[in-house]
């Protein structure tokens, strides 16, 4: 008798797709690492933008130029 006749449908499916499962796990791991790196870079940029005063600073008064007009 052939071996596939002794297996259930689930067992046969799992046996036939072992290689695909391994490849999928490796792909997910690499993708999650890439996404984590992008998330860290994005968080760094957002943090820097949140704590940076907009505009250029006036060198003699140390005030942002957007607050006063020095015309």
PyMOL Python script that loads the backbone (N, CA, C, O; Angstrom):
from pymol import cmd

cmd.read_pdbstr("""\
ATOM      1  N   UNK A   1       0.818  -1.199   0.000  1.00  0.00           N
ATOM      2  CA  UNK A   1       0.000   0.000   0.000  1.00  0.00           C
ATOM      3  C   UNK A   1       0.855   1.253   0.000  1.00  0.00           C
ATOM      4  O   UNK A   1       1.954   1.275   0.555  1.00  0.00           O
ATOM      5  N   UNK A   2       0.350   2.264  -0.612  1.00  0.00           N
ATOM      6  CA  UNK A   2       1.083   3.522  -0.656  1.00  0.00           C
ATOM      7  C   UNK A   2       0.907   4.270   0.665  1.00  0.00           C
ATOM      8  O   UNK A   2      -0.121   4.170   1.334  1.00  0.00           O
ATOM      9  N   UNK A   3       1.946   5.018   1.010  1.00  0.00           N
ATOM     10  CA  UNK A   3       1.944   5.697   2.309  1.00  0.00           C
ATOM     11  C   UNK A   3       0.861   6.775   2.398  1.00  0.00           C
ATOM     12  O   UNK A   3       0.288   6.981   3.468  1.00  0.00           O
ATOM     13  N   UNK A   4       0.576   7.457   1.302  1.00  0.00           N
ATOM     14  CA  UNK A   4      -0.388   8.549   1.355  1.00  0.00           C
ATOM     15  C   UNK A   4      -1.782   8.072   1.716  1.00  0.00           C
ATOM     16  O   UNK A   4      -2.600   8.859   2.191  1.00  0.00           O
ATOM     17  N   UNK A   5      -2.064   6.805   1.500  1.00  0.00           N
ATOM     18  CA  UNK A   5      -3.376   6.281   1.857  1.00  0.00           C
ATOM     19  C   UNK A   5      -3.527   6.116   3.363  1.00  0.00           C
ATOM     20  O   UNK A   5      -4.646   6.041   3.871  1.00  0.00           O
ATOM     21  N   UNK A   6      -2.412   6.059   4.079  1.00  0.00           N
ATOM     22  CA  UNK A   6      -2.455   5.912   5.537  1.00  0.00           C
ATOM     23  C   UNK A   6      -2.562   7.254   6.268  1.00  0.00           C
ATOM     24  O   UNK A   6      -2.859   7.285   7.463  1.00  0.00           O
ATOM     25  N   UNK A   7      -2.325   8.349   5.566  1.00  0.00           N
ATOM     26  CA  UNK A   7      -2.310   9.667   6.189  1.00  0.00           C
ATOM     27  C   UNK A   7      -3.658  10.358   6.065  1.00  0.00           C
ATOM     28  O   UNK A   7      -4.425  10.112   5.134  1.00  0.00           O
ATOM     29  N   UNK A   8      -3.922  11.233   7.036  1.00  0.00           N
ATOM     30  CA  UNK A   8      -5.110  12.083   6.911  1.00  0.00           C
ATOM     31  C   UNK A   8      -4.773  13.213   5.946  1.00  0.00           C
ATOM     32  O   UNK A   8      -3.615  13.390   5.567  1.00  0.00           O
ATOM     33  N   UNK A   9      -5.771  13.962   5.559  1.00  0.00           N
ATOM     34  CA  UNK A   9      -5.557  15.070   4.621  1.00  0.00           C
ATOM     35  C   UNK A   9      -4.617  16.116   5.229  1.00  0.00           C
ATOM     36  O   UNK A   9      -3.755  16.658   4.537  1.00  0.00           O
ATOM     37  N   UNK A  10      -4.785  16.393   6.509  1.00  0.00           N
ATOM     38  CA  UNK A  10      -3.933  17.379   7.178  1.00  0.00           C
ATOM     39  C   UNK A  10      -2.492  16.893   7.245  1.00  0.00           C
ATOM     40  O   UNK A  10      -1.573  17.660   6.960  1.00  0.00           O
ATOM     41  N   UNK A  11      -2.281  15.657   7.608  1.00  0.00           N
ATOM     42  CA  UNK A  11      -0.928  15.106   7.675  1.00  0.00           C
ATOM     43  C   UNK A  11      -0.250  15.123   6.300  1.00  0.00           C
ATOM     44  O   UNK A  11       0.923  15.479   6.189  1.00  0.00           O
ATOM     45  N   UNK A  12      -0.976  14.747   5.278  1.00  0.00           N
ATOM     46  CA  UNK A  12      -0.431  14.744   3.928  1.00  0.00           C
ATOM     47  C   UNK A  12      -0.074  16.162   3.488  1.00  0.00           C
ATOM     48  O   UNK A  12       0.981  16.384   2.895  1.00  0.00           O
ATOM     49  N   UNK A  13      -0.954  17.116   3.777  1.00  0.00           N
ATOM     50  CA  UNK A  13      -0.698  18.513   3.418  1.00  0.00           C
ATOM     51  C   UNK A  13       0.551  19.032   4.121  1.00  0.00           C
ATOM     52  O   UNK A  13       1.400  19.666   3.494  1.00  0.00           O
ATOM     53  N   UNK A  14       0.666  18.764   5.419  1.00  0.00           N
ATOM     54  CA  UNK A  14       1.826  19.239   6.176  1.00  0.00           C
ATOM     55  C   UNK A  14       3.121  18.610   5.677  1.00  0.00           C
ATOM     56  O   UNK A  14       4.152  19.279   5.611  1.00  0.00           O
ATOM     57  N   UNK A  15       3.074  17.350   5.332  1.00  0.00           N
ATOM     58  CA  UNK A  15       4.266  16.664   4.839  1.00  0.00           C
ATOM     59  C   UNK A  15       4.695  17.204   3.472  1.00  0.00           C
ATOM     60  O   UNK A  15       5.885  17.370   3.206  1.00  0.00           O
ATOM     61  N   UNK A  16       3.725  17.470   2.624  1.00  0.00           N
ATOM     62  CA  UNK A  16       4.036  17.953   1.274  1.00  0.00           C
ATOM     63  C   UNK A  16       4.504  19.409   1.255  1.00  0.00           C
ATOM     64  O   UNK A  16       5.152  19.833   0.298  1.00  0.00           O
ATOM     65  N   UNK A  17       4.188  20.175   2.290  1.00  0.00           N
ATOM     66  CA  UNK A  17       4.492  21.607   2.286  1.00  0.00           C
ATOM     67  C   UNK A  17       5.515  22.012   3.349  1.00  0.00           C
ATOM     68  O   UNK A  17       5.554  23.176   3.748  1.00  0.00           O
ATOM     69  N   UNK A  18       6.327  21.090   3.804  1.00  0.00           N
ATOM     70  CA  UNK A  18       7.341  21.406   4.811  1.00  0.00           C
ATOM     71  C   UNK A  18       8.328  22.456   4.297  1.00  0.00           C
ATOM     72  O   UNK A  18       8.689  23.384   5.021  1.00  0.00           O
ATOM     73  N   UNK A  19       8.756  22.305   3.057  1.00  0.00           N
ATOM     74  CA  UNK A  19       9.726  23.242   2.485  1.00  0.00           C
ATOM     75  C   UNK A  19       9.146  24.648   2.365  1.00  0.00           C
ATOM     76  O   UNK A  19       9.822  25.634   2.658  1.00  0.00           O
ATOM     77  N   UNK A  20       7.905  24.732   1.936  1.00  0.00           N
ATOM     78  CA  UNK A  20       7.263  26.041   1.809  1.00  0.00           C
ATOM     79  C   UNK A  20       7.099  26.699   3.174  1.00  0.00           C
ATOM     80  O   UNK A  20       7.246  27.916   3.288  1.00  0.00           O
ATOM     81  N   UNK A  21       6.805  25.937   4.189  1.00  0.00           N
ATOM     82  CA  UNK A  21       6.661  26.470   5.536  1.00  0.00           C
ATOM     83  C   UNK A  21       7.985  27.052   6.021  1.00  0.00           C
ATOM     84  O   UNK A  21       8.015  28.132   6.612  1.00  0.00           O
ATOM     85  N   UNK A  22       9.074  26.339   5.773  1.00  0.00           N
ATOM     86  CA  UNK A  22      10.399  26.809   6.177  1.00  0.00           C
ATOM     87  C   UNK A  22      10.744  28.115   5.464  1.00  0.00           C
ATOM     88  O   UNK A  22      11.234  29.054   6.092  1.00  0.00           O
ATOM     89  N   UNK A  23      10.490  28.180   4.160  1.00  0.00           N
ATOM     90  CA  UNK A  23      10.747  29.403   3.398  1.00  0.00           C
ATOM     91  C   UNK A  23       9.888  30.563   3.887  1.00  0.00           C
ATOM     92  O   UNK A  23      10.364  31.694   3.984  1.00  0.00           O
ATOM     93  N   UNK A  24       8.644  30.289   4.189  1.00  0.00           N
ATOM     94  CA  UNK A  24       7.743  31.340   4.674  1.00  0.00           C
ATOM     95  C   UNK A  24       8.200  31.873   6.030  1.00  0.00           C
ATOM     96  O   UNK A  24       8.128  33.078   6.272  1.00  0.00           O
ATOM     97  N   UNK A  25       8.663  31.005   6.908  1.00  0.00           N
ATOM     98  CA  UNK A  25       9.148  31.445   8.211  1.00  0.00           C
ATOM     99  C   UNK A  25      10.376  32.323   8.076  1.00  0.00           C
ATOM    100  O   UNK A  25      10.494  33.330   8.773  1.00  0.00           O
ATOM    101  N   UNK A  26      11.293  31.958   7.190  1.00  0.00           N
ATOM    102  CA  UNK A  26      12.484  32.779   6.962  1.00  0.00           C
ATOM    103  C   UNK A  26      12.109  34.128   6.373  1.00  0.00           C
ATOM    104  O   UNK A  26      12.678  35.150   6.757  1.00  0.00           O
ATOM    105  N   UNK A  27      11.154  34.144   5.439  1.00  0.00           N
ATOM    106  CA  UNK A  27      10.719  35.392   4.818  1.00  0.00           C
ATOM    107  C   UNK A  27      10.074  36.312   5.846  1.00  0.00           C
ATOM    108  O   UNK A  27      10.338  37.515   5.854  1.00  0.00           O
ATOM    109  N   UNK A  28       9.237  35.761   6.704  1.00  0.00           N
ATOM    110  CA  UNK A  28       8.579  36.562   7.738  1.00  0.00           C
ATOM    111  C   UNK A  28       9.606  37.155   8.695  1.00  0.00           C
ATOM    112  O   UNK A  28       9.478  38.309   9.103  1.00  0.00           O
ATOM    113  N   UNK A  29      10.615  36.382   9.056  1.00  0.00           N
ATOM    114  CA  UNK A  29      11.646  36.870   9.969  1.00  0.00           C
ATOM    115  C   UNK A  29      12.417  38.031   9.346  1.00  0.00           C
ATOM    116  O   UNK A  29      12.650  39.041  10.010  1.00  0.00           O
ATOM    117  N   UNK A  30      12.815  37.902   8.082  1.00  0.00           N
ATOM    118  CA  UNK A  30      13.542  38.976   7.409  1.00  0.00           C
ATOM    119  C   UNK A  30      12.669  40.219   7.236  1.00  0.00           C
ATOM    120  O   UNK A  30      13.137  41.345   7.410  1.00  0.00           O
ATOM    121  N   UNK A  31      11.419  40.009   6.898  1.00  0.00           N
ATOM    122  CA  UNK A  31      10.510  41.130   6.707  1.00  0.00           C
ATOM    123  C   UNK A  31      10.267  41.871   8.015  1.00  0.00           C
ATOM    124  O   UNK A  31      10.239  43.102   8.026  1.00  0.00           O
ATOM    125  N   UNK A  32      10.093  41.156   9.100  1.00  0.00           N
ATOM    126  CA  UNK A  32       9.865  41.813  10.385  1.00  0.00           C
ATOM    127  C   UNK A  32      11.090  42.585  10.844  1.00  0.00           C
ATOM    128  O   UNK A  32      10.955  43.637  11.468  1.00  0.00           O
ATOM    129  N   UNK A  33      12.281  42.083  10.548  1.00  0.00           N
ATOM    130  CA  UNK A  33      13.501  42.817  10.891  1.00  0.00           C
ATOM    131  C   UNK A  33      13.591  44.108  10.084  1.00  0.00           C
ATOM    132  O   UNK A  33      13.975  45.148  10.619  1.00  0.00           O
ATOM    133  N   UNK A  34      13.245  44.048   8.822  1.00  0.00           N
ATOM    134  CA  UNK A  34      13.275  45.242   7.982  1.00  0.00           C
ATOM    135  C   UNK A  34      12.250  46.266   8.452  1.00  0.00           C
ATOM    136  O   UNK A  34      12.540  47.461   8.508  1.00  0.00           O
ATOM    137  N   UNK A  35      11.073  45.807   8.783  1.00  0.00           N
ATOM    138  CA  UNK A  35      10.033  46.718   9.256  1.00  0.00           C
ATOM    139  C   UNK A  35      10.424  47.348  10.586  1.00  0.00           C
ATOM    140  O   UNK A  35      10.124  48.518  10.824  1.00  0.00           O
ATOM    141  N   UNK A  36      11.085  46.597  11.449  1.00  0.00           N
ATOM    142  CA  UNK A  36      11.535  47.140  12.725  1.00  0.00           C
ATOM    143  C   UNK A  36      12.571  48.233  12.514  1.00  0.00           C
ATOM    144  O   UNK A  36      12.546  49.254  13.200  1.00  0.00           O
ATOM    145  N   UNK A  37      13.477  48.027  11.573  1.00  0.00           N
ATOM    146  CA  UNK A  37      14.499  49.033  11.287  1.00  0.00           C
ATOM    147  C   UNK A  37      13.865  50.313  10.752  1.00  0.00           C
ATOM    148  O   UNK A  37      14.256  51.410  11.149  1.00  0.00           O
ATOM    149  N   UNK A  38      12.908  50.182   9.871  1.00  0.00           N
ATOM    150  CA  UNK A  38      12.218  51.345   9.322  1.00  0.00           C
ATOM    151  C   UNK A  38      11.435  52.065  10.419  1.00  0.00           C
ATOM    152  O   UNK A  38      11.409  53.296  10.446  1.00  0.00           O
ATOM    153  N   UNK A  39      10.808  51.333  11.309  1.00  0.00           N
ATOM    154  CA  UNK A  39      10.051  51.945  12.401  1.00  0.00           C
ATOM    155  C   UNK A  39      10.959  52.734  13.337  1.00  0.00           C
ATOM    156  O   UNK A  39      10.581  53.808  13.804  1.00  0.00           O
ATOM    157  N   UNK A  40      12.145  52.213  13.614  1.00  0.00           N
ATOM    158  CA  UNK A  40      13.095  52.925  14.476  1.00  0.00           C
ATOM    159  C   UNK A  40      13.553  54.213  13.799  1.00  0.00           C
ATOM    160  O   UNK A  40      13.612  55.259  14.445  1.00  0.00           O
ATOM    161  N   UNK A  41      13.874  54.154  12.523  1.00  0.00           N
ATOM    162  CA  UNK A  41      14.280  55.361  11.809  1.00  0.00           C
ATOM    163  C   UNK A  41      13.167  56.405  11.768  1.00  0.00           C
ATOM    164  O   UNK A  41      13.423  57.593  11.964  1.00  0.00           O
ATOM    165  N   UNK A  42      11.961  55.976  11.521  1.00  0.00           N
ATOM    166  CA  UNK A  42      10.826  56.885  11.493  1.00  0.00           C
ATOM    167  C   UNK A  42      10.590  57.513  12.863  1.00  0.00           C
ATOM    168  O   UNK A  42      10.334  58.714  12.952  1.00  0.00           O
ATOM    169  N   UNK A  43      10.673  56.731  13.920  1.00  0.00           N
ATOM    170  CA  UNK A  43      10.488  57.258  15.270  1.00  0.00           C
ATOM    171  C   UNK A  43      11.569  58.280  15.606  1.00  0.00           C
ATOM    172  O   UNK A  43      11.291  59.268  16.286  1.00  0.00           O
ATOM    173  N   UNK A  44      12.790  58.057  15.143  1.00  0.00           N
ATOM    174  CA  UNK A  44      13.878  59.003  15.379  1.00  0.00           C
ATOM    175  C   UNK A  44      13.596  60.337  14.702  1.00  0.00           C
ATOM    176  O   UNK A  44      13.798  61.393  15.301  1.00  0.00           O
ATOM    177  N   UNK A  45      13.137  60.294  13.472  1.00  0.00           N
ATOM    178  CA  UNK A  45      12.831  61.530  12.743  1.00  0.00           C
ATOM    179  C   UNK A  45      11.669  62.264  13.395  1.00  0.00           C
ATOM    180  O   UNK A  45      11.719  63.485  13.542  1.00  0.00           O
ATOM    181  N   UNK A  46      10.642  61.553  13.782  1.00  0.00           N
ATOM    182  CA  UNK A  46       9.482  62.181  14.422  1.00  0.00           C
ATOM    183  C   UNK A  46       9.874  62.791  15.753  1.00  0.00           C
ATOM    184  O   UNK A  46       9.439  63.897  16.073  1.00  0.00           O
ATOM    185  N   UNK A  47      10.684  62.100  16.535  1.00  0.00           N
ATOM    186  CA  UNK A  47      11.134  62.631  17.822  1.00  0.00           C
ATOM    187  C   UNK A  47      11.940  63.906  17.615  1.00  0.00           C
ATOM    188  O   UNK A  47      11.734  64.889  18.326  1.00  0.00           O
ATOM    189  N   UNK A  48      12.850  63.899  16.656  1.00  0.00           N
ATOM    190  CA  UNK A  48      13.669  65.092  16.389  1.00  0.00           C
ATOM    191  C   UNK A  48      12.804  66.257  15.911  1.00  0.00           C
ATOM    192  O   UNK A  48      13.029  67.399  16.311  1.00  0.00           O
ATOM    193  N   UNK A  49      11.830  65.980  15.068  1.00  0.00           N
ATOM    194  CA  UNK A  49      10.954  67.038  14.562  1.00  0.00           C
ATOM    195  C   UNK A  49      10.059  67.611  15.656  1.00  0.00           C
ATOM    196  O   UNK A  49       9.730  68.796  15.630  1.00  0.00           O
ATOM    197  N   UNK A  50       9.673  66.795  16.597  1.00  0.00           N
ATOM    198  CA  UNK A  50       8.782  67.254  17.666  1.00  0.00           C
ATOM    199  C   UNK A  50       9.495  68.197  18.626  1.00  0.00           C
ATOM    200  O   UNK A  50       8.855  69.076  19.202  1.00  0.00           O
ATOM    201  N   UNK A  51      10.790  68.041  18.812  1.00  0.00           N
ATOM    202  CA  UNK A  51      11.529  68.855  19.778  1.00  0.00           C
ATOM    203  C   UNK A  51      12.408  69.915  19.133  1.00  0.00           C
ATOM    204  O   UNK A  51      13.243  70.510  19.815  1.00  0.00           O
ATOM    205  N   UNK A  52      12.245  70.168  17.839  1.00  0.00           N
ATOM    206  CA  UNK A  52      13.009  71.192  17.152  1.00  0.00           C
ATOM    207  C   UNK A  52      12.151  72.443  17.016  1.00  0.00           C
ATOM    208  O   UNK A  52      10.998  72.368  16.591  1.00  0.00           O
ATOM    209  N   UNK A  53      12.718  73.598  17.379  1.00  0.00           N
ATOM    210  CA  UNK A  53      11.992  74.858  17.250  1.00  0.00           C
ATOM    211  C   UNK A  53      11.933  75.217  15.771  1.00  0.00           C
ATOM    212  O   UNK A  53      12.952  75.173  15.082  1.00  0.00           O
ATOM    213  N   UNK A  54      10.752  75.571  15.276  1.00  0.00           N
ATOM    214  CA  UNK A  54      10.648  75.904  13.857  1.00  0.00           C
ATOM    215  C   UNK A  54      11.339  77.227  13.542  1.00  0.00           C
ATOM    216  O   UNK A  54      11.405  78.118  14.389  1.00  0.00           O
ATOM    217  N   UNK A  55      11.841  77.347  12.344  1.00  0.00           N
ATOM    218  CA  UNK A  55      12.486  78.575  11.918  1.00  0.00           C
ATOM    219  C   UNK A  55      13.941  78.623  12.332  1.00  0.00           C
ATOM    220  O   UNK A  55      14.466  77.691  12.940  1.00  0.00           O
ATOM    221  N   UNK A  56      14.578  79.723  11.992  1.00  0.00           N
ATOM    222  CA  UNK A  56      15.983  79.934  12.307  1.00  0.00           C
ATOM    223  C   UNK A  56      16.058  80.753  13.587  1.00  0.00           C
ATOM    224  O   UNK A  56      15.146  81.530  13.872  1.00  0.00           O
ATOM    225  N   UNK A  57      17.113  80.597  14.353  1.00  0.00           N
ATOM    226  CA  UNK A  57      17.218  81.368  15.588  1.00  0.00           C
ATOM    227  C   UNK A  57      18.031  82.633  15.350  1.00  0.00           C
ATOM    228  O   UNK A  57      18.978  82.643  14.563  1.00  0.00           O
ATOM    229  N   UNK A  58      17.646  83.685  16.036  1.00  0.00           N
ATOM    230  CA  UNK A  58      18.341  84.965  15.973  1.00  0.00           C
ATOM    231  C   UNK A  58      19.580  84.856  16.862  1.00  0.00           C
ATOM    232  O   UNK A  58      19.465  84.558  18.051  1.00  0.00           O
ATOM    233  N   UNK A  59      20.737  85.091  16.306  1.00  0.00           N
ATOM    234  CA  UNK A  59      21.975  84.851  17.038  1.00  0.00           C
ATOM    235  C   UNK A  59      22.176  85.803  18.206  1.00  0.00           C
ATOM    236  O   UNK A  59      22.771  85.403  19.207  1.00  0.00           O
ATOM    237  N   UNK A  60      21.708  87.046  18.127  1.00  0.00           N
ATOM    238  CA  UNK A  60      21.974  87.997  19.198  1.00  0.00           C
ATOM    239  C   UNK A  60      20.941  87.954  20.316  1.00  0.00           C
ATOM    240  O   UNK A  60      21.208  88.483  21.396  1.00  0.00           O
ATOM    241  N   UNK A  61      19.773  87.348  20.106  1.00  0.00           N
ATOM    242  CA  UNK A  61      18.778  87.256  21.176  1.00  0.00           C
ATOM    243  C   UNK A  61      18.377  85.818  21.494  1.00  0.00           C
ATOM    244  O   UNK A  61      17.656  85.590  22.465  1.00  0.00           O
ATOM    245  N   UNK A  62      18.813  84.869  20.722  1.00  0.00           N
ATOM    246  CA  UNK A  62      18.497  83.455  20.905  1.00  0.00           C
ATOM    247  C   UNK A  62      16.992  83.195  20.922  1.00  0.00           C
ATOM    248  O   UNK A  62      16.502  82.388  21.712  1.00  0.00           O
ATOM    249  N   UNK A  63      16.271  83.882  20.051  1.00  0.00           N
ATOM    250  CA  UNK A  63      14.824  83.698  19.938  1.00  0.00           C
ATOM    251  C   UNK A  63      14.504  83.205  18.531  1.00  0.00           C
ATOM    252  O   UNK A  63      15.183  83.590  17.580  1.00  0.00           O
ATOM    253  N   UNK A  64      13.510  82.385  18.383  1.00  0.00           N
ATOM    254  CA  UNK A  64      13.116  81.948  17.046  1.00  0.00           C
ATOM    255  C   UNK A  64      12.647  83.138  16.217  1.00  0.00           C
ATOM    256  O   UNK A  64      11.937  84.000  16.736  1.00  0.00           O
ATOM    257  N   UNK A  65      13.014  83.205  14.976  1.00  0.00           N
ATOM    258  CA  UNK A  65      12.649  84.337  14.131  1.00  0.00           C
ATOM    259  C   UNK A  65      11.177  84.347  13.774  1.00  0.00           C
ATOM    260  O   UNK A  65      10.679  85.374  13.314  1.00  0.00           O
ATOM    261  N   UNK A  66      10.472  83.274  13.959  1.00  0.00           N
ATOM    262  CA  UNK A  66       9.050  83.253  13.641  1.00  0.00           C
ATOM    263  C   UNK A  66       8.207  84.010  14.671  1.00  0.00           C
ATOM    264  O   UNK A  66       7.052  84.332  14.393  1.00  0.00           O
ATOM    265  N   UNK A  67       8.756  84.300  15.848  1.00  0.00           N
ATOM    266  CA  UNK A  67       7.977  84.979  16.869  1.00  0.00           C
ATOM    267  C   UNK A  67       7.964  86.494  16.695  1.00  0.00           C
ATOM    268  O   UNK A  67       6.952  87.130  16.991  1.00  0.00           O
ATOM    269  N   UNK A  68       9.043  87.080  16.231  1.00  0.00           N
ATOM    270  CA  UNK A  68       9.139  88.532  16.104  1.00  0.00           C
ATOM    271  C   UNK A  68       9.653  88.898  14.714  1.00  0.00           C
ATOM    272  O   UNK A  68      10.355  88.123  14.063  1.00  0.00           O
ATOM    273  N   UNK A  69       9.291  90.075  14.291  1.00  0.00           N
ATOM    274  CA  UNK A  69       9.793  90.575  13.019  1.00  0.00           C
ATOM    275  C   UNK A  69      10.920  91.547  13.306  1.00  0.00           C
ATOM    276  O   UNK A  69      10.733  92.500  14.063  1.00  0.00           O
ATOM    277  N   UNK A  70      12.085  91.327  12.718  1.00  0.00           N
ATOM    278  CA  UNK A  70      13.238  92.195  12.942  1.00  0.00           C
ATOM    279  C   UNK A  70      13.520  93.062  11.723  1.00  0.00           C
ATOM    280  O   UNK A  70      14.676  93.200  11.323  1.00  0.00           O
ATOM    281  N   UNK A  71      12.497  93.640  11.133  1.00  0.00           N
ATOM    282  CA  UNK A  71      12.656  94.475   9.932  1.00  0.00           C
ATOM    283  C   UNK A  71      13.202  95.832  10.262  1.00  0.00           C
ATOM    284  O   UNK A  71      13.395  96.655   9.367  1.00  0.00           O
TER     285      UNK A  71
END
""", "prot")
cmd.dss("prot")
cmd.show_as("cartoon", "prot")
cmd.util.cbc("prot")
cmd.orient("prot")
